[in-house]
Amino acid sequence: MNCPLTRRTAIAAGIGAVCGVPLTRAADETGRPSNAVETNNDSPAEILKKAEMVYEKARTVAQTDYRKALARAIQGADKVQACLLDFEASIEGDWREVAWDDNDWFVIPPLPGKTKILKRVDLKPPQSTGAVKFMASLVREDNPGGGAGCHFPIHGLRFFKGDSLFYFTSLCWICENFSVSYPDDLAGLPAGHWLGLRQGGKDLEALMKSVLPVPDEVARRFSEKYPSKIK
């Protein structure tokens, strides 16, 4: 078997060689079952490639569990703020200096970037109930995918418990994606991963457009700049 040497594998192999650390010792001492069976004839690259496969599988499970916990947290929100956003990220200033609950700017992980808030409103029942229901359903999906590679945010949601903002995301109906940040993302920064707007996406889109309709001027500006994106 000829396993490719990835950048991460190469770095790890180099560290092991320099430090004189046996590459298989950590896995042997943990006693954890592994889905990738090593043989005495495996090369360092093959050993680490199999370890990467086990790691990626475990990370997928951990991310799924985290999203299910996030869904439960969203269901405990007592305030939901909806925002109408400009569809393009801005390069003005440093987006890292923008507060996540800023009144004028909406931070967009994981671009990274920010966009102008054109209008914002605190949702009232049953709108907030619907936003909580639809967003929790989207977040907890086992295989959410990532949507398209682009992101033109037009709406955003912020979820609060009391005065504390614990989750926010921009929403793109063109690319059908939103984002979630995991605990192992960059500490202190709103890094994240794109997820696809699937089952409950259409329900959430209808709700957001009823609360904050997209102005004709904004829709026209988008269609003129990105005609190929119009469905």
Secondary structure, 3 states (H helix, E strand, C coil): CCCCCCHHHHHHHHHHHHHCCCCCHHHHHHCCCCCCCCCCCCCHHHHHHHHHHHHHHHHHHHHHHHHHHHHHHHHCCCEEEEEEECCCCECCCCHHHCCCCCCCEEECCCCCCEEEEEEEEECCCCHHHHHHHHHHHHHCCCCCCCCCCCCCCCEEEEEEECCEEEEEEEEECCCCEEEECCCCCCCCCCCCEEEECCCCHHHHHHHHHHHCCCCHHHHHHHHHHCHHHCC
